[in-house]
């Protein structure tokens, strides 16, 4: 992944530290320090992986979500909850959940390949 993309993702994740409770005007929790720390580790692992269409978002429950657009019929998300648990969620084109699989930090590289 390009260093400019890595820097952009890191600055975006770091920026989540500044979000206050209710950042979305719908009573969202503050993004947890644990979710931020794990997300920074994940972005660091991406420097040697070519990933296109990657976005990162704060979640209402205090977690962070990475979303990949791979131009397929399945939308993939990597979700870090506020406790630091990581799952991969796959949705069909209608937005229905297909699978939700826990994953360890050490396995993250395989998700992005």
C-alpha angles and dihedrals in degrees: 000000000000116000090234090058091047090050091048093051092046092051091048092051091044088051090061087073088071095054113108128209110286091026089152096046088243098091097269119178120245110264107262122245089230093057090047093050093049091046090053089052090050093051089049090056091055097068092093097039126082106227124171127192098020120159131176128206139177113243127223092239095059096268135109129239129205114198126196125201107202099163094249136117090262126074113209128204132183107207127194111191124210090265092055097254113146126211136170114223123192124196132187123231090273091057094251115147111248102175139355112195127179113230134187123236090245090059096052095100091064090056093059097046 
